[in-house]
């Protein structure tokens, strides 16, 4: 199919402008998505005090007792627990009323409680959703729609040339053509992945907003309850004190109900200490079928009958794909490689756009677009390397180091505006050195737990890719 000259121009402009508008967002989302895929491994890696291998399933009741003994579990507080396979510690989250949630690691065997020291894995995971910004997650949903528009128009523009462009990599030519080939090849190979990730991400966020709007209109009628399921399960407190059953007993009853003795992946206690107390327990389910969820009365242990609603089935299926939970670590590695390729597509797309419109960067707007792209994107890579290094050095303000480095790198590139060649080389070269130092320190001093090994392989890959990108920029922009 060949477009007319006018139609081609319209599609090209739509593709270019949509890509430029969401470019920085897309890079942040795809790059931080790599860390989100290995969030659990990083959660163990970031805290050496957790390096104690579990020899049996954790006792959730002993974890609750340890929190109470440490005066960290007030009566009536919301409590959730998440066991981690590579350590005998359990992550616990306690929230009372409007107070902030308090997180602590608990060893059910010894009763040891370790307050949260670092949030590296959480910070990068939430940055993937832009949750640090007001309405950031909602904005990400709309940006995902723009990304799908960019992908669709890109296919229309290059459809007639796809067979040739799929294998054409002219890296010895000038930057515009070299970057253009990289952009097209990586974009074509990553097209199905980018489309599905953008679509699933948009459904997550905008689907939640849509559901909230539907609730206000339909006012939680019976038909809506059939669709949405347990959204109204939380019962108001009765105001009658009542002791909660042993957590391990509740877990066993849930296991017996589903006919599986697997360790829960997540459990939540609501209305603790009240007669209306209830517990939600999650068990891993089949790929794309979502987690199996059981609801129990936490006082008498009876099962609360609750069918899996259609909305939950769809949401879990999309979540399994989005975070590669439909397979093992090898599947997550494939997703990480594709996410990294998508991040490369973003940067090369902006470079091609600016170079094509203004080869000599005579217009301020084009210089700012290029500087912002390089500063924010490459600055994020350097900042994440500083974050990992600060964690290994035990620095008390590692979150400040992360955002401070990112802001400083972006500000220098945007305000001083050194050449793109120098900016990319220095920022990514520095990131490569820092990532390599983190891996080297772990090889010499860290305990080789599976989570530590996986995390170090991730950092080593980022070090190699950063070094390769820095070297490629020096070579490409020399011409």
Buried (B, 14 or more C-beta within 10 A) or exposed (E): EEBEEEEEEBBBEBBBBBBBBBBBBBBBBBBBBBBBBBBBBBBBBBBBEBBBEBEEBBBBBBBBBBBEEBEBBBEBBBBBBBBBEBBBBBBBBBBBEEEEEBBBBBBBBEBBBEEBBBBBBBBBBBBBBBBEEEEBBBBBBBBBBBBBBBBBBBBBBBEEEEEEBEEEEEEEBBBBBBBBBBBBBBBBBBBEBBBEBBBBBBBBBBBBEEBEEBBEEBEEEEEBBEBBBBBEEEBEBEEEEBEBBBBBEBBEBBBEEBEEEEBBBBBBBBBBBBBBBBBBBBBBBEEBEBBBBBBBBBBEBEBBEEEBBEBBBEBBBBBBBBBBBBEEBEBBBBBBBBBBBBBBBBBBBBBBBBBEEBEEBEEEEBBBBBBBBBBBBBBBBBBBBBBBBBBBEEBEEBBEBBBEBBBBBBEBBBEEBBEBBBBBBBBBBBBBBBBBBBBEBBEEEBEEBEBBBBBBBBBBBBBEBBBEBBBBBBBBBEE
